[in-house]
């Protein structure tokens, strides 16, 4: 096993790059699948949120997605123009527009779920249930470690260098 690692170019051994390559390829597959139903990569999440929040305002949808209302506005306009959603005034506050799915938007959600299911099943088919459980556990650990690292990098600290797992005995994440 060590021989295989030694035969790979050093740049291919960086976990972050492997994850980025994997994410890039998954994004490409998703974009190709979603393109068949007229959606772009970020739009299904927006559609699913609108479906879940039913009649929410742009501000509420943005808060749920953890994005700014301004950055959501462009996607909503594009999706409204494509016929996936409609805006209507709130009966109690005319300043607020409710965002609702159209029939075409509901059809897009159904088609999107089907495409995601096919991709998911293809990926899951690469693993036994035990391997899949282990993979999910590993991914959760990576996510947690990256969250911790991000917090450390965005929190003002007194010239304290980052410690790696090999620098400390407290490794269990």
Secondary structure, DSSP 8 states (H G I E B T S, - for coil): -HHHHHHS-GGGG-HHHHHHHHHHHHHHHHHHHHHTTT--TTHHHHHHHHHHHSS-BHHHHHHHHTS-HHHHHHHHHHHHHTTSEEEEE-SS-TT-EEEEE-HHHHHHHHHHHHHHHHHHHHHHTTS-HHHHHHHHHHHHHHHHHHHHHHHHHHS--SS-----GGG-S----
